Amino acid sequence: MAKKNKKQATEGEVEPELNTNNDDSDDSHNKKKLKKKNKKMKIPTVSIAVPGSIIDNVPTLELATRLAGQIARAATIFRINEVVVFDNKSNPDNDSVLDNSNDESGASFLMQILQYLETPQYLRKALFPMHNSLRFVGLLPPLDAPHHLRKHEWGPYREGVTVKERHLNSGATLVDVGLVKNVIVDQIFKPGRRVTVAMGTDRNLDSDLPRQVVSSSKPTREEGT
């Protein structure tokens, strides 16, 4: 009897030890899984700074536009998230090739060209009125940036612009996202505003199901685009 009791006591001591090891193993596995998830979510961002004087030193408006296009293309190829343009000249030169009617500096010109090229082609007409600085942008090739989707392409997110027309049944805001039909969104906006729309998996553009407007940085955080 004594031997039997001793054996049971021994078995009782071993069993909790095994359970403890399993708990440690589970905790270790969960920590690794959480660490891996956090590592996946942390997408690094890269910014570059460009002086506006790089434009002031160019002899013609066409060459200035092409130079701005080269900067935009390099930023796209190397996946630059942000281009900071700083004005390092107090006053524009009198012999500058830029439009001085509004005291436009090289920095403001460069910013306008970069913003124009960053915008998907189907949105440019709605977001950019005619301006002398944009006279030669038609000479620049498309950037083919990740968020510049074509009409036949479907992506989890699309850039769009709100339009004047409202949905007939619900009065909801309609957004032109570059597809054959405008899509309904879940918020009310004034026309002419650029928004980022989560398209989801439903490709039926005739559906009255509203799409969600999200932060412009969400595609970068989730998709790296």
N, C-alpha and C positions, 0 to 999 in steps of 0.2 A: 504493500500500500504506500509505504514511504517513497519507494522508487517511482511509483506511478504519479504521486503528487509532485515529485521533483521534476518529472518529465513534463507534466502539464504546465508547471511554473516556467520551465525553460521555453516551452512553445509559446506561452503567453508573452514572454519577453521578446521573442523573435518577431512575432506578428506586428506589433506596433512599429518596430524598426523598419519593416518592409513598407508599411504604409507611409512612414515619414520619407523614405527614399522616393516613393512615387510622387508625393506632394512636391518634394524638391525638384523632381524631374519635370513635373507639370509647370511649376513656377518658372523654371529655367526656360522651358519651351515657350511659355507665354511671353516672357521677357524678350526672348529672341524674336518672336513674332511681332511684338509691339515695336521693337527697335527697327526691325525690317520695314514695318509699315511707316514709321516716322521718317526713316531714311528715304523711302519712296516719295513721301509727300514734300520733302525739302528739295525743291528745284532751285538751283542757284540762279541769280539774276546778274546781268552784266550791264554796266552803264559806261558810256564814253562821253567825253566833253569835246566840243568842237568850237573854235573861235569864229565869230562872225566875220572877222577881218580876212578870212580865207576867200570870201566872196568879193570883198572890196578891192582886192588886188587883181581881179579878173577883168580883161579889157572890154568884153562884150556881154550882153545879156544872155545870148545863146550859150556861150562858154560857161557863164555862171550857172545856168540851168543844168548843163551837162555835168559840171563839177558836183552840184548838189545831188544829181542822180547817181553819180559814182559813190558818193558817201552813203546814200540810201541803199544802194546795192551791196556794198561791203557790210553794212550793218545787218542786212538781211541774211547774207551768206554766213556770217559768223554768229548769227542768232543773238544779236545785241538787243536787250530788252528796252533800253532807254538811251536816247541821244540828247544830251544837254548842250544847247547852243547858248554861248555867252557872248555878250557884246563887249568887246575890248577896245572899242573906239567911241569917243564921246560924241562926235558929230560926223555925219557922212560927208565924203569929199564932194566938192562941187562938180568934179568931172566923173563922178560915179556913173556906171551904166544903169543903175537902178532908178526907179521912179521916185524922185525927190519931192513930188507934190505933197506927199504925206510924211516927208522926212523919213523915208524907209531906209533902214540900215541893212548892212549885210547879214546881221543876225536875224532880223525879222524876215528877210527874203529867204534865207536858208530854212528857217522854221516853217514858212509857208510851203515851200517845195517839199520838204520832208513830210509834213502832215498830209499834203496832197498825195504823195506817192504811197504813204502808209495806208491810205484809205482804199478799200476795194473799189475797183473800177465802176461797178454798177451804182455806187453811192456818190461819186464825185460831182456829178451834175447837180444833185440836190443839195450838196453841202458846200460847194465852192462856187460863188458867183464869179463872173468874168473879171479878170484883173490883169493888168499889164505884166505883172511878175510871172503869170502863168502862160505867157504867150508862146513859149517854146516847149512846154511840158509834153506836147504831143510827139516830140522827137525822142522822148525817153522810152526805152522798152519796159514792159511790165516787170514788176519785181517778183511775181509768183511767190509771195510770202505765204506761210501756212494758212493764214486766215483769209486769203484771197481765193475763195472758192468760186468755181465756175457754175453756170446755170444747171448743168447736169450732175454736179457733185453734191453728195449729201454728207454733212458733218454734224457732230454733236452740238456745235455752236456756229452761228452765222452772225456777221455784223449786218445791221439794218438801219433804216431811217424811217421815222414815223411819218405817215402821210395824212393829208387832210380828210380823206374819206374815212368814215366809221363803218363798223360792221352793221348791216341792215337790221338784224334781229336784236342784238344786245347793245349796240352803240359802243362796243369796245374799240380800242385803238388798233389800227392796222399798221403793219410794218412791212416795208419793202426789204426783203432779205436777198434779192437777186434771183428769185425763183420765178416760175411762170405765174404764180399767184401770191398776193400778199398774205401774211399770216396774222392771226389774232394773238394778242398778248394779254397778260393778266393784270396790266396796270394801265392807267389813263395818262397819256402824254400829249403835250402840244405837238403840232406837226413840225417837221424839220429837225428832230432830235435824233442823234445817233445813239443806238442801243445795241447791246449784245444779247442775242436770243438763244436760249437753250432749246434746240430743235427736238430733242427726244428721239424716240424710235418710230413714232407714227409718221409715215411719209404721206399720208392722205391730206392734201392741202385743202380739200373741201370740207374737212372736219371743223366743227364749231368749238372744238376743244382748244382753249387758249394755251399758248406757249409761255414759258417763264422768261422774264427779263432778269438777267443776272449781272453781276459786276464785270466790268471789262477785263479785270485781272483774273477772273476765274478760269478761263481756258488755259492761261499760262500756268496757273497753279496745278490744275488737274491733268492737262494734256501736254504741257510744255510747249505750247504753240503761241 
